């Protein structure tokens, strides 16, 4: 961010504000930008917590439904319906967790260090590790294992 500000001959506060800030309003605008950044970080932490909670609830629900379908005496059609319901529950839970995680934070390009939020399609298609996902950077256009950053 600092090299860009040097090239454009502006301050970081001007860059974050999207306009040149007059010296009179500089302190007020800096505090406003800081509060917005803190609020964004808190929202990202909440999304990640909801993602984990959603994943845990999905695992518990699917395992419970499969155990019920496996060990309790019931007609075959009911057993098939229960297993189908558990598959639908798993798909919905995984989809909800993925949607929450995709929107929580940003990904950092390993090549140009740009921060970006991928589209849901890119997010789902990219293979991943616990903290990285293979994505294409919209800034430099290169693919790489981008780090998931929750806090800026």
TASUL-V910573 format. One line per field, one symbol per residue. phi: phi as a letter, one per 20 degrees, with the letter a starting at -180 (. if undefined). psi: psi as a letter, one per 30 degrees, with the letter a starting at -180 (. if undefined). burial: + if it has 24 or more other C-alpha atoms within 12 Angstrom, else -. Layout:
phi=???
psi=???
burial=???
This chain:
phi=.ffffffelceffffffnbfdfgfegfffffffffffffffffffffffffffffffffffffffffffedefafgffffffffffffffffffffffffffeencddffedmfebdffffffffffbdfdcbfcdfffdmeeaeefededf
psi=eeeeeeefhlleeeeefglkklfegeeeeeeeeeeeeeeeeeeeeeeeeeeeeeeeeeeeeeeeeeeefefkklleeeeeeeeeeeeeeeeeeeeeeeeeeefjalkkkfefgkkljlleeeeefkllaeflkjlkkfefgkkljkkjkek.
burial=----------++++-+------------++-------------++-++-++--++--+--++--++--+------------++--+--++--++-+++++++++++++++---+++++----+---------+++++------+++++++-+
